[in-house]
Amino acid sequence: MHLSISTKCSKQELILQFLIIIIKIFQPYISVVCTERYSLHNNIVALRRQVELCLPLVSLLHKKKESKKKKKKEDIALVIR
């Protein structure tokens, strides 16, 4: 599997690339149809619908940032069904 991020792109494109990387990592668990023929907006809408399994990961990253600020240790588990 090849993952790459281009640094010369707009914020929307960077978010889309991040979502696509998450999708590639969790590919066995998620079915996504995402090709270049769709517009950027349609890609984001389609990924947003398909990325429900990845939402725990997003909240996991958010909780890690918060716990660093509060300096609390939390047990966080990412569960994939």
Rosetta blueprint (number, residue, H / E / L):
1 M L
2 H L
3 L L
4 S L
5 I L
6 S L
7 T L
8 K L
9 C L
10 S L
11 K H
12 Q H
13 E H
14 L H
15 I H
16 L H
17 Q H
18 F H
19 L H
20 I H
21 I H
22 I H
23 I H
24 K H
25 I H
26 F L
27 Q L
28 P L
29 Y L
30 I L
31 S L
32 V L
33 V L
34 C L
35 T L
36 E L
37 R L
38 Y L
39 S L
40 L H
41 H H
42 N H
43 N H
44 I H
45 V H
46 A H
47 L H
48 R H
49 R H
50 Q H
51 V H
52 E H
53 L H
54 C H
55 L H
56 P H
57 L H
58 V H
59 S H
60 L H
61 L H
62 H H
63 K H
64 K H
65 K H
66 E H
67 S H
68 K H
69 K H
70 K H
71 K L
72 K L
73 K L
74 E L
75 D L
76 I L
77 A L
78 L L
79 V L
80 I L
81 R L
